[in-house]
């Protein structure tokens, strides 16, 4: 019986750290600020907790971009912080247009986030139950 105790403790500890899949989708923005030429080349980087889920493609020459990509992460936990950063791609350096942060909850949710430099990011996510 004593030899099975470490295995039992491992199973109990694993159950206490329940993990789920998050899926981030339907990323679009409206009214992004434009540069001197009146255009914006937007993209979004996505993080869950401290893990990078990746970044979207750059949508060139539009202040109202839509990004078709979806992002998944299999080690998400309820109340982890979902962070989306909206950038304008430029030749020398990319401008950060705004940051959206929110603790994630179980279920499917859609949010609008008002960006510091102007414009709005709309996104949706689904966190499967734990």
Phi and psi in radians as a Rosetta constraint file:
Dihedral C 1 N 2 CA 2 C 2 CIRCULARHARMONIC -1.133 0.35
Dihedral N 2 CA 2 C 2 N 3 CIRCULARHARMONIC -0.525 0.35
Dihedral C 2 N 3 CA 3 C 3 CIRCULARHARMONIC -1.290 0.35
Dihedral N 3 CA 3 C 3 N 4 CIRCULARHARMONIC -0.355 0.35
Dihedral C 3 N 4 CA 4 C 4 CIRCULARHARMONIC -1.560 0.35
Dihedral N 4 CA 4 C 4 N 5 CIRCULARHARMONIC -0.144 0.35
Dihedral C 4 N 5 CA 5 C 5 CIRCULARHARMONIC -1.078 0.35
Dihedral N 5 CA 5 C 5 N 6 CIRCULARHARMONIC -0.796 0.35
Dihedral C 5 N 6 CA 6 C 6 CIRCULARHARMONIC -1.050 0.35
Dihedral N 6 CA 6 C 6 N 7 CIRCULARHARMONIC -0.654 0.35
Dihedral C 6 N 7 CA 7 C 7 CIRCULARHARMONIC -1.155 0.35
Dihedral N 7 CA 7 C 7 N 8 CIRCULARHARMONIC -0.731 0.35
Dihedral C 7 N 8 CA 8 C 8 CIRCULARHARMONIC -1.087 0.35
Dihedral N 8 CA 8 C 8 N 9 CIRCULARHARMONIC -0.742 0.35
Dihedral C 8 N 9 CA 9 C 9 CIRCULARHARMONIC -1.101 0.35
Dihedral N 9 CA 9 C 9 N 10 CIRCULARHARMONIC -0.696 0.35
Dihedral C 9 N 10 CA 10 C 10 CIRCULARHARMONIC -1.085 0.35
Dihedral N 10 CA 10 C 10 N 11 CIRCULARHARMONIC -0.761 0.35
Dihedral C 10 N 11 CA 11 C 11 CIRCULARHARMONIC -1.117 0.35
Dihedral N 11 CA 11 C 11 N 12 CIRCULARHARMONIC -0.775 0.35
Dihedral C 11 N 12 CA 12 C 12 CIRCULARHARMONIC -1.100 0.35
Dihedral N 12 CA 12 C 12 N 13 CIRCULARHARMONIC -0.752 0.35
Dihedral C 12 N 13 CA 13 C 13 CIRCULARHARMONIC -1.124 0.35
Dihedral N 13 CA 13 C 13 N 14 CIRCULARHARMONIC -0.672 0.35
Dihedral C 13 N 14 CA 14 C 14 CIRCULARHARMONIC -1.129 0.35
Dihedral N 14 CA 14 C 14 N 15 CIRCULARHARMONIC -0.672 0.35
Dihedral C 14 N 15 CA 15 C 15 CIRCULARHARMONIC -1.150 0.35
Dihedral N 15 CA 15 C 15 N 16 CIRCULARHARMONIC -0.538 0.35
Dihedral C 15 N 16 CA 16 C 16 CIRCULARHARMONIC -1.300 0.35
Dihedral N 16 CA 16 C 16 N 17 CIRCULARHARMONIC -0.328 0.35
Dihedral C 16 N 17 CA 17 C 17 CIRCULARHARMONIC -1.913 0.35
Dihedral N 17 CA 17 C 17 N 18 CIRCULARHARMONIC 1.147 0.35
Dihedral C 17 N 18 CA 18 C 18 CIRCULARHARMONIC -1.186 0.35
Dihedral N 18 CA 18 C 18 N 19 CIRCULARHARMONIC 2.362 0.35
Dihedral C 18 N 19 CA 19 C 19 CIRCULARHARMONIC -2.159 0.35
Dihedral N 19 CA 19 C 19 N 20 CIRCULARHARMONIC 2.656 0.35
Dihedral C 19 N 20 CA 20 C 20 CIRCULARHARMONIC -2.408 0.35
Dihedral N 20 CA 20 C 20 N 21 CIRCULARHARMONIC 3.001 0.35
Dihedral C 20 N 21 CA 21 C 21 CIRCULARHARMONIC -1.699 0.35
Dihedral N 21 CA 21 C 21 N 22 CIRCULARHARMONIC 2.328 0.35
Dihedral C 21 N 22 CA 22 C 22 CIRCULARHARMONIC -1.900 0.35
Dihedral N 22 CA 22 C 22 N 23 CIRCULARHARMONIC 2.472 0.35
Dihedral C 22 N 23 CA 23 C 23 CIRCULARHARMONIC -2.209 0.35
Dihedral N 23 CA 23 C 23 N 24 CIRCULARHARMONIC 2.164 0.35
Dihedral C 23 N 24 CA 24 C 24 CIRCULARHARMONIC -1.877 0.35
Dihedral N 24 CA 24 C 24 N 25 CIRCULARHARMONIC 2.270 0.35
Dihedral C 24 N 25 CA 25 C 25 CIRCULARHARMONIC -2.686 0.35
Dihedral N 25 CA 25 C 25 N 26 CIRCULARHARMONIC 3.102 0.35
Dihedral C 25 N 26 CA 26 C 26 CIRCULARHARMONIC 0.957 0.35
Dihedral N 26 CA 26 C 26 N 27 CIRCULARHARMONIC 0.921 0.35
Dihedral C 26 N 27 CA 27 C 27 CIRCULARHARMONIC -1.526 0.35
Dihedral N 27 CA 27 C 27 N 28 CIRCULARHARMONIC 2.137 0.35
Dihedral C 27 N 28 CA 28 C 28 CIRCULARHARMONIC -2.680 0.35
Dihedral N 28 CA 28 C 28 N 29 CIRCULARHARMONIC 2.724 0.35
Dihedral C 28 N 29 CA 29 C 29 CIRCULARHARMONIC -2.331 0.35
Dihedral N 29 CA 29 C 29 N 30 CIRCULARHARMONIC 2.728 0.35
Dihedral C 29 N 30 CA 30 C 30 CIRCULARHARMONIC -2.321 0.35
Dihedral N 30 CA 30 C 30 N 31 CIRCULARHARMONIC 2.484 0.35
Dihedral C 30 N 31 CA 31 C 31 CIRCULARHARMONIC 1.149 0.35
Dihedral N 31 CA 31 C 31 N 32 CIRCULARHARMONIC 0.601 0.35
Dihedral C 31 N 32 CA 32 C 32 CIRCULARHARMONIC -1.089 0.35
Dihedral N 32 CA 32 C 32 N 33 CIRCULARHARMONIC 2.548 0.35
Dihedral C 32 N 33 CA 33 C 33 CIRCULARHARMONIC -1.137 0.35
Dihedral N 33 CA 33 C 33 N 34 CIRCULARHARMONIC 2.539 0.35
Dihedral C 33 N 34 CA 34 C 34 CIRCULARHARMONIC -1.845 0.35
Dihedral N 34 CA 34 C 34 N 35 CIRCULARHARMONIC 2.825 0.35
Dihedral C 34 N 35 CA 35 C 35 CIRCULARHARMONIC -1.518 0.35
Dihedral N 35 CA 35 C 35 N 36 CIRCULARHARMONIC -2.914 0.35
Dihedral C 35 N 36 CA 36 C 36 CIRCULARHARMONIC -1.058 0.35
Dihedral N 36 CA 36 C 36 N 37 CIRCULARHARMONIC -0.447 0.35
Dihedral C 36 N 37 CA 37 C 37 CIRCULARHARMONIC -1.541 0.35
Dihedral N 37 CA 37 C 37 N 38 CIRCULARHARMONIC -0.009 0.35
Dihedral C 37 N 38 CA 38 C 38 CIRCULARHARMONIC 1.435 0.35
Dihedral N 38 CA 38 C 38 N 39 CIRCULARHARMONIC 0.333 0.35
Dihedral C 38 N 39 CA 39 C 39 CIRCULARHARMONIC -2.182 0.35
Dihedral N 39 CA 39 C 39 N 40 CIRCULARHARMONIC 2.889 0.35
Dihedral C 39 N 40 CA 40 C 40 CIRCULARHARMONIC -2.437 0.35
Dihedral N 40 CA 40 C 40 N 41 CIRCULARHARMONIC 2.496 0.35
Dihedral C 40 N 41 CA 41 C 41 CIRCULARHARMONIC -2.105 0.35
Dihedral N 41 CA 41 C 41 N 42 CIRCULARHARMONIC 1.375 0.35
Dihedral C 41 N 42 CA 42 C 42 CIRCULARHARMONIC -1.497 0.35
Dihedral N 42 CA 42 C 42 N 43 CIRCULARHARMONIC 2.624 0.35
Dihedral C 42 N 43 CA 43 C 43 CIRCULARHARMONIC -2.634 0.35
Dihedral N 43 CA 43 C 43 N 44 CIRCULARHARMONIC 2.871 0.35
Dihedral C 43 N 44 CA 44 C 44 CIRCULARHARMONIC -2.226 0.35
Dihedral N 44 CA 44 C 44 N 45 CIRCULARHARMONIC 2.373 0.35
Dihedral C 44 N 45 CA 45 C 45 CIRCULARHARMONIC -1.852 0.35
Dihedral N 45 CA 45 C 45 N 46 CIRCULARHARMONIC 2.466 0.35
Dihedral C 45 N 46 CA 46 C 46 CIRCULARHARMONIC -2.153 0.35
Dihedral N 46 CA 46 C 46 N 47 CIRCULARHARMONIC 2.367 0.35
Dihedral C 46 N 47 CA 47 C 47 CIRCULARHARMONIC -2.313 0.35
Dihedral N 47 CA 47 C 47 N 48 CIRCULARHARMONIC 2.534 0.35
Dihedral C 47 N 48 CA 48 C 48 CIRCULARHARMONIC -2.205 0.35
Dihedral N 48 CA 48 C 48 N 49 CIRCULARHARMONIC 2.124 0.35
Dihedral C 48 N 49 CA 49 C 49 CIRCULARHARMONIC 1.012 0.35
Dihedral N 49 CA 49 C 49 N 50 CIRCULARHARMONIC -2.166 0.35
Dihedral C 49 N 50 CA 50 C 50 CIRCULARHARMONIC -1.849 0.35
Dihedral N 50 CA 50 C 50 N 51 CIRCULARHARMONIC 0.184 0.35
Dihedral C 50 N 51 CA 51 C 51 CIRCULARHARMONIC -1.694 0.35
Dihedral N 51 CA 51 C 51 N 52 CIRCULARHARMONIC 2.262 0.35
Dihedral C 51 N 52 CA 52 C 52 CIRCULARHARMONIC -1.355 0.35
Dihedral N 52 CA 52 C 52 N 53 CIRCULARHARMONIC 2.232 0.35
Dihedral C 52 N 53 CA 53 C 53 CIRCULARHARMONIC -1.627 0.35
Dihedral N 53 CA 53 C 53 N 54 CIRCULARHARMONIC -0.176 0.35
Dihedral C 53 N 54 CA 54 C 54 CIRCULARHARMONIC 2.162 0.35
Dihedral N 54 CA 54 C 54 N 55 CIRCULARHARMONIC -2.934 0.35
Dihedral C 54 N 55 CA 55 C 55 CIRCULARHARMONIC -2.447 0.35
Dihedral N 55 CA 55 C 55 N 56 CIRCULARHARMONIC 2.703 0.35
Dihedral C 55 N 56 CA 56 C 56 CIRCULARHARMONIC -1.340 0.35
Dihedral N 56 CA 56 C 56 N 57 CIRCULARHARMONIC 3.010 0.35
Dihedral C 56 N 57 CA 57 C 57 CIRCULARHARMONIC -1.224 0.35
Dihedral N 57 CA 57 C 57 N 58 CIRCULARHARMONIC 2.823 0.35
Dihedral C 57 N 58 CA 58 C 58 CIRCULARHARMONIC -1.494 0.35
Dihedral N 58 CA 58 C 58 N 59 CIRCULARHARMONIC 2.222 0.35
Dihedral C 58 N 59 CA 59 C 59 CIRCULARHARMONIC -1.729 0.35
Dihedral N 59 CA 59 C 59 N 60 CIRCULARHARMONIC 1.872 0.35
Dihedral C 59 N 60 CA 60 C 60 CIRCULARHARMONIC -1.399 0.35
Dihedral N 60 CA 60 C 60 N 61 CIRCULARHARMONIC 2.533 0.35
Dihedral C 60 N 61 CA 61 C 61 CIRCULARHARMONIC 1.009 0.35
Dihedral N 61 CA 61 C 61 N 62 CIRCULARHARMONIC 0.714 0.35
Dihedral C 61 N 62 CA 62 C 62 CIRCULARHARMONIC -2.579 0.35
Dihedral N 62 CA 62 C 62 N 63 CIRCULARHARMONIC 2.440 0.35
Dihedral C 62 N 63 CA 63 C 63 CIRCULARHARMONIC -1.639 0.35
Dihedral N 63 CA 63 C 63 N 64 CIRCULARHARMONIC -0.042 0.35
Dihedral C 63 N 64 CA 64 C 64 CIRCULARHARMONIC -2.235 0.35
Dihedral N 64 CA 64 C 64 N 65 CIRCULARHARMONIC 1.136 0.35
Dihedral C 64 N 65 CA 65 C 65 CIRCULARHARMONIC -1.357 0.35
Dihedral N 65 CA 65 C 65 N 66 CIRCULARHARMONIC 2.718 0.35
Dihedral C 65 N 66 CA 66 C 66 CIRCULARHARMONIC -2.259 0.35
Dihedral N 66 CA 66 C 66 N 67 CIRCULARHARMONIC 2.329 0.35
Dihedral C 66 N 67 CA 67 C 67 CIRCULARHARMONIC -1.967 0.35
Dihedral N 67 CA 67 C 67 N 68 CIRCULARHARMONIC 2.171 0.35
Dihedral C 67 N 68 CA 68 C 68 CIRCULARHARMONIC -1.378 0.35
Dihedral N 68 CA 68 C 68 N 69 CIRCULARHARMONIC -0.220 0.35
Dihedral C 68 N 69 CA 69 C 69 CIRCULARHARMONIC -1.199 0.35
Dihedral N 69 CA 69 C 69 N 70 CIRCULARHARMONIC 2.665 0.35
Dihedral C 69 N 70 CA 70 C 70 CIRCULARHARMONIC -2.152 0.35
Dihedral N 70 CA 70 C 70 N 71 CIRCULARHARMONIC 2.615 0.35
Dihedral C 70 N 71 CA 71 C 71 CIRCULARHARMONIC -2.249 0.35
Dihedral N 71 CA 71 C 71 N 72 CIRCULARHARMONIC 2.398 0.35
Dihedral C 71 N 72 CA 72 C 72 CIRCULARHARMONIC -2.237 0.35
Dihedral N 72 CA 72 C 72 N 73 CIRCULARHARMONIC 2.636 0.35
Dihedral C 72 N 73 CA 73 C 73 CIRCULARHARMONIC -2.563 0.35
Dihedral N 73 CA 73 C 73 N 74 CIRCULARHARMONIC 2.216 0.35
Dihedral C 73 N 74 CA 74 C 74 CIRCULARHARMONIC -1.655 0.35
Dihedral N 74 CA 74 C 74 N 75 CIRCULARHARMONIC 0.002 0.35
Dihedral C 74 N 75 CA 75 C 75 CIRCULARHARMONIC -2.029 0.35
Dihedral N 75 CA 75 C 75 N 76 CIRCULARHARMONIC 0.466 0.35
Dihedral C 75 N 76 CA 76 C 76 CIRCULARHARMONIC -1.321 0.35
Dihedral N 76 CA 76 C 76 N 77 CIRCULARHARMONIC 2.597 0.35
Dihedral C 76 N 77 CA 77 C 77 CIRCULARHARMONIC -2.248 0.35
Dihedral N 77 CA 77 C 77 N 78 CIRCULARHARMONIC 2.563 0.35
Dihedral C 77 N 78 CA 78 C 78 CIRCULARHARMONIC -0.965 0.35
Dihedral N 78 CA 78 C 78 N 79 CIRCULARHARMONIC 2.428 0.35
Dihedral C 78 N 79 CA 79 C 79 CIRCULARHARMONIC 1.381 0.35
Dihedral N 79 CA 79 C 79 N 80 CIRCULARHARMONIC -0.023 0.35
Dihedral C 79 N 80 CA 80 C 80 CIRCULARHARMONIC -1.039 0.35
Dihedral N 80 CA 80 C 80 N 81 CIRCULARHARMONIC 2.658 0.35
Dihedral C 80 N 81 CA 81 C 81 CIRCULARHARMONIC -1.543 0.35
Dihedral N 81 CA 81 C 81 N 82 CIRCULARHARMONIC 2.122 0.35
Dihedral C 81 N 82 CA 82 C 82 CIRCULARHARMONIC -1.604 0.35
Dihedral N 82 CA 82 C 82 N 83 CIRCULARHARMONIC 2.195 0.35
Dihedral C 82 N 83 CA 83 C 83 CIRCULARHARMONIC -2.199 0.35
Dihedral N 83 CA 83 C 83 N 84 CIRCULARHARMONIC 2.200 0.35
Dihedral C 83 N 84 CA 84 C 84 CIRCULARHARMONIC -2.115 0.35
Dihedral N 84 CA 84 C 84 N 85 CIRCULARHARMONIC 2.219 0.35
Dihedral C 84 N 85 CA 85 C 85 CIRCULARHARMONIC -1.985 0.35
Dihedral N 85 CA 85 C 85 N 86 CIRCULARHARMONIC 2.204 0.35
Dihedral C 85 N 86 CA 86 C 86 CIRCULARHARMONIC -1.750 0.35
Dihedral N 86 CA 86 C 86 N 87 CIRCULARHARMONIC 2.234 0.35
Dihedral C 86 N 87 CA 87 C 87 CIRCULARHARMONIC -2.166 0.35
Dihedral N 87 CA 87 C 87 N 88 CIRCULARHARMONIC 2.708 0.35
Dihedral C 87 N 88 CA 88 C 88 CIRCULARHARMONIC -1.921 0.35
Dihedral N 88 CA 88 C 88 N 89 CIRCULARHARMONIC 2.063 0.35
Dihedral C 88 N 89 CA 89 C 89 CIRCULARHARMONIC -1.313 0.35
Dihedral N 89 CA 89 C 89 N 90 CIRCULARHARMONIC 2.241 0.35
Dihedral C 89 N 90 CA 90 C 90 CIRCULARHARMONIC -2.318 0.35
Dihedral N 90 CA 90 C 90 N 91 CIRCULARHARMONIC 2.930 0.35
Dihedral C 90 N 91 CA 91 C 91 CIRCULARHARMONIC -1.104 0.35
Dihedral N 91 CA 91 C 91 N 92 CIRCULARHARMONIC -0.860 0.35
Dihedral C 91 N 92 CA 92 C 92 CIRCULARHARMONIC -1.491 0.35
Dihedral N 92 CA 92 C 92 N 93 CIRCULARHARMONIC -0.892 0.35
Dihedral C 92 N 93 CA 93 C 93 CIRCULARHARMONIC -2.661 0.35
Dihedral N 93 CA 93 C 93 N 94 CIRCULARHARMONIC 2.672 0.35
Dihedral C 93 N 94 CA 94 C 94 CIRCULARHARMONIC -1.548 0.35
Dihedral N 94 CA 94 C 94 N 95 CIRCULARHARMONIC 2.426 0.35
Dihedral C 94 N 95 CA 95 C 95 CIRCULARHARMONIC -1.561 0.35
Dihedral N 95 CA 95 C 95 N 96 CIRCULARHARMONIC 2.366 0.35
Dihedral C 95 N 96 CA 96 C 96 CIRCULARHARMONIC -1.482 0.35
Dihedral N 96 CA 96 C 96 N 97 CIRCULARHARMONIC 2.053 0.35
Dihedral C 96 N 97 CA 97 C 97 CIRCULARHARMONIC -1.578 0.35
Dihedral N 97 CA 97 C 97 N 98 CIRCULARHARMONIC -0.422 0.35
Dihedral C 97 N 98 CA 98 C 98 CIRCULARHARMONIC 2.957 0.35
Dihedral N 98 CA 98 C 98 N 99 CIRCULARHARMONIC 2.858 0.35
Dihedral C 98 N 99 CA 99 C 99 CIRCULARHARMONIC -2.254 0.35
Dihedral N 99 CA 99 C 99 N 100 CIRCULARHARMONIC 2.365 0.35
Dihedral C 99 N 100 CA 100 C 100 CIRCULARHARMONIC -2.046 0.35
Dihedral N 100 CA 100 C 100 N 101 CIRCULARHARMONIC 2.185 0.35
Dihedral C 100 N 101 CA 101 C 101 CIRCULARHARMONIC -2.300 0.35
Dihedral N 101 CA 101 C 101 N 102 CIRCULARHARMONIC 2.468 0.35
Dihedral C 101 N 102 CA 102 C 102 CIRCULARHARMONIC -2.870 0.35
Dihedral N 102 CA 102 C 102 N 103 CIRCULARHARMONIC 2.442 0.35
Dihedral C 102 N 103 CA 103 C 103 CIRCULARHARMONIC -1.196 0.35
Dihedral N 103 CA 103 C 103 N 104 CIRCULARHARMONIC 2.422 0.35
Dihedral C 103 N 104 CA 104 C 104 CIRCULARHARMONIC -1.506 0.35
Dihedral N 104 CA 104 C 104 N 105 CIRCULARHARMONIC 2.607 0.35
Dihedral C 104 N 105 CA 105 C 105 CIRCULARHARMONIC -2.232 0.35
Dihedral N 105 CA 105 C 105 N 106 CIRCULARHARMONIC 2.706 0.35
Dihedral C 105 N 106 CA 106 C 106 CIRCULARHARMONIC -1.115 0.35
Dihedral N 106 CA 106 C 106 N 107 CIRCULARHARMONIC 2.453 0.35
Dihedral C 106 N 107 CA 107 C 107 CIRCULARHARMONIC 1.970 0.35
Dihedral N 107 CA 107 C 107 N 108 CIRCULARHARMONIC -3.008 0.35
Dihedral C 107 N 108 CA 108 C 108 CIRCULARHARMONIC -1.863 0.35
Dihedral N 108 CA 108 C 108 N 109 CIRCULARHARMONIC 2.280 0.35
Dihedral C 108 N 109 CA 109 C 109 CIRCULARHARMONIC -2.384 0.35
Dihedral N 109 CA 109 C 109 N 110 CIRCULARHARMONIC 2.551 0.35
Dihedral C 109 N 110 CA 110 C 110 CIRCULARHARMONIC -2.155 0.35
Dihedral N 110 CA 110 C 110 N 111 CIRCULARHARMONIC 2.428 0.35
Dihedral C 110 N 111 CA 111 C 111 CIRCULARHARMONIC -2.407 0.35
Dihedral N 111 CA 111 C 111 N 112 CIRCULARHARMONIC 2.631 0.35
Dihedral C 111 N 112 CA 112 C 112 CIRCULARHARMONIC -1.935 0.35
Dihedral N 112 CA 112 C 112 N 113 CIRCULARHARMONIC 2.366 0.35
Dihedral C 112 N 113 CA 113 C 113 CIRCULARHARMONIC -2.231 0.35
Dihedral N 113 CA 113 C 113 N 114 CIRCULARHARMONIC 2.211 0.35
Dihedral C 113 N 114 CA 114 C 114 CIRCULARHARMONIC -1.537 0.35
Dihedral N 114 CA 114 C 114 N 115 CIRCULARHARMONIC 2.162 0.35
Dihedral C 114 N 115 CA 115 C 115 CIRCULARHARMONIC -1.484 0.35
Dihedral N 115 CA 115 C 115 N 116 CIRCULARHARMONIC 2.532 0.35
Dihedral C 115 N 116 CA 116 C 116 CIRCULARHARMONIC -1.017 0.35
Dihedral N 116 CA 116 C 116 N 117 CIRCULARHARMONIC -0.660 0.35
Dihedral C 116 N 117 CA 117 C 117 CIRCULARHARMONIC -1.596 0.35
Dihedral N 117 CA 117 C 117 N 118 CIRCULARHARMONIC 0.049 0.35
Dihedral C 117 N 118 CA 118 C 118 CIRCULARHARMONIC 1.963 0.35
Dihedral N 118 CA 118 C 118 N 119 CIRCULARHARMONIC 2.600 0.35
Dihedral C 118 N 119 CA 119 C 119 CIRCULARHARMONIC 1.691 0.35
Dihedral N 119 CA 119 C 119 N 120 CIRCULARHARMONIC 2.981 0.35
Dihedral C 119 N 120 CA 120 C 120 CIRCULARHARMONIC -2.307 0.35
Dihedral N 120 CA 120 C 120 N 121 CIRCULARHARMONIC 2.375 0.35
Dihedral C 120 N 121 CA 121 C 121 CIRCULARHARMONIC -1.819 0.35
Dihedral N 121 CA 121 C 121 N 122 CIRCULARHARMONIC 2.269 0.35
Dihedral C 121 N 122 CA 122 C 122 CIRCULARHARMONIC -1.934 0.35
Dihedral N 122 CA 122 C 122 N 123 CIRCULARHARMONIC 2.373 0.35
Dihedral C 122 N 123 CA 123 C 123 CIRCULARHARMONIC -2.655 0.35
Dihedral N 123 CA 123 C 123 N 124 CIRCULARHARMONIC 2.803 0.35
Dihedral C 123 N 124 CA 124 C 124 CIRCULARHARMONIC -2.286 0.35
Dihedral N 124 CA 124 C 124 N 125 CIRCULARHARMONIC 2.691 0.35
Dihedral C 124 N 125 CA 125 C 125 CIRCULARHARMONIC -2.584 0.35
Dihedral N 125 CA 125 C 125 N 126 CIRCULARHARMONIC 2.720 0.35
Dihedral C 125 N 126 CA 126 C 126 CIRCULARHARMONIC -2.207 0.35
Dihedral N 126 CA 126 C 126 N 127 CIRCULARHARMONIC 2.228 0.35
Dihedral C 126 N 127 CA 127 C 127 CIRCULARHARMONIC -2.008 0.35
Dihedral N 127 CA 127 C 127 N 128 CIRCULARHARMONIC 2.040 0.35
Dihedral C 127 N 128 CA 128 C 128 CIRCULARHARMONIC -1.228 0.35
Dihedral N 128 CA 128 C 128 N 129 CIRCULARHARMONIC 2.564 0.35
Dihedral C 128 N 129 CA 129 C 129 CIRCULARHARMONIC -0.993 0.35
Dihedral N 129 CA 129 C 129 N 130 CIRCULARHARMONIC 2.651 0.35
